[in-house]
Amino acid sequence: MGVFDFIKTKQTPKVSNVSVNSPRPNANSRGTVTVDKFTFNVRDYSLKGFILEPYDEKILAKGQKFKCSVSLSKDGHSYNGRAEAMVTKITSGALAATFTIKPSSN
């Protein structure tokens, strides 16, 4: 085997079976939050933060700040646009986060 034999070998790229998810319709949903390519239903939200449920991915950790796109609405109030939040709690099937930078309210 020569020093440059690795150049000649043909390697097939690894394909991940992770796909862009879209949340299942939920009658109790207050909207959606999108983090990277993952979209989650919002169980509830306030001026301070939101709760994602169901949350079954392992992309965020407690204490982590993240940027997201939000589309939230309830009782005549709505938030739409880009925001920044910090994870405050992760439980089995749910994630709670507080806004560090709020989206615009409409």
C-alpha positions as CSV (number, residue, x, y, z in Angstrom):
1,M,0.0,0.0,0.0
2,G,1.4,3.4,-1.0
3,V,1.3,6.6,0.8
4,F,-1.3,8.1,-1.5
5,D,-3.6,5.1,-1.9
6,F,-6.3,6.8,0.1
7,I,-6.8,9.2,-2.9
8,K,-7.6,6.3,-5.3
9,T,-10.1,4.6,-3.1
10,K,-13.7,5.6,-3.8
11,Q,-15.6,6.3,-0.7
12,T,-19.4,6.5,-0.7
13,P,-20.8,9.3,1.4
14,K,-22.7,8.4,4.5
15,V,-26.3,9.2,4.3
16,S,-28.2,10.1,7.5
17,N,-31.8,8.9,7.8
18,V,-32.6,12.2,9.6
19,S,-35.2,14.1,7.7
20,V,-36.9,17.4,8.1
21,N,-39.8,16.8,10.4
22,S,-43.1,18.5,10.4
23,P,-45.2,18.3,13.5
24,R,-48.4,16.2,13.5
25,P,-51.4,18.5,13.6
26,N,-52.5,19.2,17.1
27,A,-55.8,20.8,18.0
28,N,-54.3,22.2,21.2
29,S,-51.2,23.7,19.5
30,R,-50.6,27.4,19.9
31,G,-48.3,27.4,16.9
32,T,-44.8,26.2,15.9
33,V,-41.2,26.8,16.7
34,T,-38.5,25.8,14.2
35,V,-35.0,25.1,15.4
36,D,-32.5,24.4,12.6
37,K,-34.5,22.0,10.4
38,F,-36.8,20.7,13.2
39,T,-40.3,22.0,13.7
40,F,-42.2,21.5,17.0
41,N,-45.7,22.1,18.2
42,V,-46.1,24.7,21.0
43,R,-48.3,23.5,23.8
44,D,-48.5,27.0,25.3
45,Y,-46.6,30.3,25.4
46,S,-46.5,33.6,27.3
47,L,-44.6,36.8,27.0
48,K,-41.7,35.1,28.8
49,G,-41.3,31.8,26.9
50,F,-42.9,28.6,25.5
51,I,-43.4,24.9,26.0
52,L,-42.7,22.5,23.1
53,E,-44.7,19.3,23.3
54,P,-44.1,16.7,22.0
55,Y,-40.3,17.2,22.1
56,D,-38.6,13.9,21.2
57,E,-35.3,15.1,19.6
58,K,-32.0,15.4,21.3
59,I,-30.8,18.7,19.6
60,L,-31.0,21.0,22.7
61,A,-29.7,20.8,26.2
62,K,-30.7,22.5,29.4
63,G,-29.2,25.9,29.7
64,Q,-28.4,26.1,25.9
65,K,-29.3,29.3,24.0
66,F,-30.7,28.8,20.5
67,K,-32.1,30.8,17.7
68,C,-35.4,29.9,16.2
69,S,-38.3,30.9,14.0
70,V,-41.7,31.2,15.8
71,S,-45.3,31.4,14.6
72,L,-47.4,31.6,17.8
73,S,-51.0,32.7,18.3
74,K,-53.6,32.7,21.1
75,D,-56.4,34.9,22.4
76,G,-55.8,37.6,19.7
77,H,-52.1,37.9,20.4
78,S,-49.4,36.6,18.1
79,Y,-45.6,36.3,17.8
80,N,-44.1,35.8,14.4
81,G,-40.5,35.9,13.2
82,R,-37.0,35.1,14.5
83,A,-36.3,34.8,18.2
84,E,-33.6,33.6,20.6
85,A,-34.4,31.5,23.7
86,M,-32.7,29.5,26.4
87,V,-33.8,26.0,27.5
88,T,-34.9,26.0,31.1
89,K,-36.3,22.5,31.5
90,I,-36.5,19.2,29.5
91,T,-38.8,16.5,30.7
92,S,-40.0,13.3,29.1
93,G,-41.7,14.5,26.0
94,A,-41.6,18.3,26.6
95,L,-39.2,21.2,26.6
96,A,-39.6,24.6,28.3
97,A,-37.6,27.7,27.1
98,T,-37.6,31.4,28.0
99,F,-37.1,34.2,25.4
100,T,-33.8,36.0,25.5
101,I,-34.7,38.0,22.4
102,K,-38.4,38.2,21.6
103,P,-39.9,38.1,18.1
104,S,-42.1,40.9,17.0
105,S,-45.7,40.8,18.3
106,N,-48.6,41.4,15.9
